[in-house]
Amino acid sequence: MNIVMGGTGHVGSAVAEALLDHGEAVAIITRDADYAPALSDRGAEIIEADVTDGGSLRAAFQRGTRAFLLNPPADPSKDTDAVERATAAAIVKALDGSGLEKVVAESTYGAQPGERIGDLSVLWEFEEALRAQRIPAAINRAAYYMSNWDELVQPAADSGVLPTMLPADLMIPMVAQSDLGRAAAERMLSSIDDVGVRYVEGPARYSPADVAKAFAVALGRPVHVDVTPRESWPKAFRALGFSPEATDAYSRMTAVSVDGGFDAPEHPVRGTTTLQEYIATLVAGQA
Ligand SMILES: NC(=O)c1ccc[n+]([C@@H]2O[C@H](COP(=O)([O-])OP(=O)(O)OC[C@H]3O[C@@H](n4cnc5c(N)ncnc54)[C@H](OP(=O)(O)O)[C@@H]3O)[C@@H](O)[C@H]2O)c1
């Protein structure tokens, strides 16, 4: 049995779908079984467990032979780095005594040691903890999620404006959740010695200007990028309800990512979903 964390979210649901497409037995973890009717209809088992309750998570892992691990994003009104460090540690602790033979974990492009740089360091530490424990661990570092643009359909449709903190012409590795799901499912099914880091992104790199163009085509109206200057990032995060700690971490993570060119590797695993296909599906209400 394959256990999938985050099975009601973007990536975990795509992992579960890809495994079900292979005819595999799947159980997804959620805090509330009512969140997952679609996967339940497809034959996935639903296990209620919570990362903050280590016993429930270990019991969920004990029902499988392999597991997909996803550190849940923290509520941005909290100290996100502190909360996500605690949940990552809880996931690793729950592996002890789980009996799993292999795990596949979701990490990020740009994962690196550091302080207050958000997921870049939190997921780096998660990777390090996984490398230090006994169960073989495959790590997929994901590019910038195309789903990060999901919330901008309405502003783009209403006002033709695509607000972003990223430079309009910066080429960024981006990836659709369906491609991340297939890439993770492949490693859930591969041999136990298929471990270590792989990078996963879409078929090409895209800029925010490309995103605006894709929205313009899909919406049938002009859309232009409105770049928030760096000095205004903290104010913009605060306006979205981020805590002072999350504002600091997200601002610093964005700066490191922009300045470092999003850590684009030469030979990533490439999915097939283009940005244009993703945005067209999103606008049609099906992403
Ligand atoms: N955004 C990016 O560009 C990017 C890039 C690379 C990596 N990442 C990483 O990807 C992850 C986010 O993936 P996503 O977008 O697929 O997440 P998502 O759509 O926000 O889904 C979050 C999932 O976590 C589960 N969850 C939340 N709190 C939980 C808890 N206390 N116990 C158990 N499960 C819990 C939710 O399940 P229920 O609500 O059903 O319980 C849900 O299935 C993060 O680790 C992030 O750092 C993001």
The ligand as an SDF file (V2000), in Angstrom:
LIG
                    3D

 48 52  0  0  0  0  0  0  0  0999 V2000
    4.5660   26.7410   -3.8810 N   0  0  0  0  0  0  0  0  0  0  0  0
    5.6990   26.3950   -4.4730 C   0  0  0  0  0  0  0  0  0  0  0  0
    6.1370   26.9810   -5.4660 O   0  0  0  0  0  0  0  0  0  0  0  0
    6.4970   25.2260   -3.8980 C   0  0  0  0  0  0  0  0  0  0  0  0
    7.6290   24.7970   -4.5700 C   0  0  0  0  0  0  0  0  0  0  0  0
    8.3510   23.7070   -4.0640 C   0  0  0  0  0  0  0  0  0  0  0  0
    7.9130   23.0620   -2.9060 C   0  0  0  0  0  0  0  0  0  0  0  0
    6.7900   23.5280   -2.2610 N   0  0  0  0  0  0  0  0  0  0  0  0
    6.3610   22.7930   -1.0450 C   0  0  0  0  0  0  0  0  0  0  0  0
    5.1800   22.0610   -1.3480 O   0  0  0  0  0  0  0  0  0  0  0  0
    4.4130   21.8930   -0.1610 C   0  0  0  0  0  0  0  0  0  0  0  0
    2.9920   22.3910   -0.4130 C   0  0  0  0  0  0  0  0  0  0  0  0
    2.3770   21.5060   -1.3320 O   0  0  0  0  0  0  0  0  0  0  0  0
    0.8880   21.7520   -1.8710 P   0  0  0  0  0  0  0  0  0  0  0  0
    0.8190   23.0460   -2.6040 O   0  0  0  0  0  0  0  0  0  0  0  0
    0.4820   20.5060   -2.5700 O   0  0  0  0  0  0  0  0  0  0  0  0
    0.0740   21.9250   -0.5090 O   0  0  0  0  0  0  0  0  0  0  0  0
   -1.4550   22.3110   -0.3530 P   0  0  0  0  0  0  0  0  0  0  0  0
   -2.1880   22.2020   -1.6640 O   0  0  0  0  0  0  0  0  0  0  0  0
   -1.5450   23.5820    0.4190 O   0  0  0  0  0  0  0  0  0  0  0  0
   -2.0110   21.1220    0.5610 O   0  0  0  0  0  0  0  0  0  0  0  0
   -1.5870   20.9930    1.8910 C   0  0  0  0  0  0  0  0  0  0  0  0
   -1.8990   19.5650    2.3280 C   0  0  0  0  0  0  0  0  0  0  0  0
   -1.3770   19.3990    3.6550 O   0  0  0  0  0  0  0  0  0  0  0  0
   -2.3480   18.7610    4.4450 C   0  0  0  0  0  0  0  0  0  0  0  0
   -2.2090   19.2220    5.8310 N   0  0  0  0  0  0  0  0  0  0  0  0
   -2.2800   20.4940    6.2860 C   0  0  0  0  0  0  0  0  0  0  0  0
   -2.0870   20.5050    7.6190 N   0  0  0  0  0  0  0  0  0  0  0  0
   -1.9060   19.2020    8.0070 C   0  0  0  0  0  0  0  0  0  0  0  0
   -1.6730   18.5680    9.2490 C   0  0  0  0  0  0  0  0  0  0  0  0
   -1.5760   19.2690   10.3930 N   0  0  0  0  0  0  0  0  0  0  0  0
   -1.5520   17.2220    9.2690 N   0  0  0  0  0  0  0  0  0  0  0  0
   -1.6630   16.4920    8.1370 C   0  0  0  0  0  0  0  0  0  0  0  0
   -1.8640   17.0330    6.9150 N   0  0  0  0  0  0  0  0  0  0  0  0
   -1.9940   18.3870    6.8650 C   0  0  0  0  0  0  0  0  0  0  0  0
   -3.6920   19.1890    3.8680 C   0  0  0  0  0  0  0  0  0  0  0  0
   -4.6120   18.1560    4.1560 O   0  0  0  0  0  0  0  0  0  0  0  0
   -6.0200   18.3630    4.9200 P   0  0  0  0  0  0  0  0  0  0  0  0
   -6.3360   19.8420    4.8840 O   0  0  0  0  0  0  0  0  0  0  0  0
   -6.9640   17.5300    4.1100 O   0  0  0  0  0  0  0  0  0  0  0  0
   -5.8050   17.8310    6.2890 O   0  0  0  0  0  0  0  0  0  0  0  0
   -3.3810   19.2660    2.3730 C   0  0  0  0  0  0  0  0  0  0  0  0
   -3.5920   18.0080    1.7660 O   0  0  0  0  0  0  0  0  0  0  0  0
    5.1370   22.6830    0.9340 C   0  0  0  0  0  0  0  0  0  0  0  0
    5.9740   21.8020    1.6640 O   0  0  0  0  0  0  0  0  0  0  0  0
    5.9400   23.6750    0.1290 C   0  0  0  0  0  0  0  0  0  0  0  0
    7.0730   24.1260    0.8220 O   0  0  0  0  0  0  0  0  0  0  0  0
    6.0720   24.5750   -2.7410 C   0  0  0  0  0  0  0  0  0  0  0  0
  1  2  1  0
  2  3  2  0
  2  4  1  0
  4  5  1  0
  4 48  2  0
  5  6  2  0
  6  7  1  0
  7  8  2  0
  8  9  1  0
  8 48  1  0
  9 10  1  0
  9 46  1  0
 10 11  1  0
 11 12  1  0
 11 44  1  0
 12 13  1  0
 13 14  1  0
 14 15  2  0
 14 16  1  0
 14 17  1  0
 17 18  1  0
 18 19  2  0
 18 20  1  0
 18 21  1  0
 21 22  1  0
 22 23  1  0
 23 24  1  0
 23 42  1  0
 24 25  1  0
 25 26  1  0
 25 36  1  0
 26 27  1  0
 26 35  1  0
 27 28  2  0
 28 29  1  0
 29 30  1  0
 29 35  2  0
 30 31  1  0
 30 32  2  0
 32 33  1  0
 33 34  2  0
 34 35  1  0
 36 37  1  0
 36 42  1  0
 37 38  1  0
 38 39  2  0
 38 40  1  0
 38 41  1  0
 42 43  1  0
 44 45  1  0
 44 46  1  0
 46 47  1  0
M  CHG  2   8   1  16  -1
M  END
$$$$
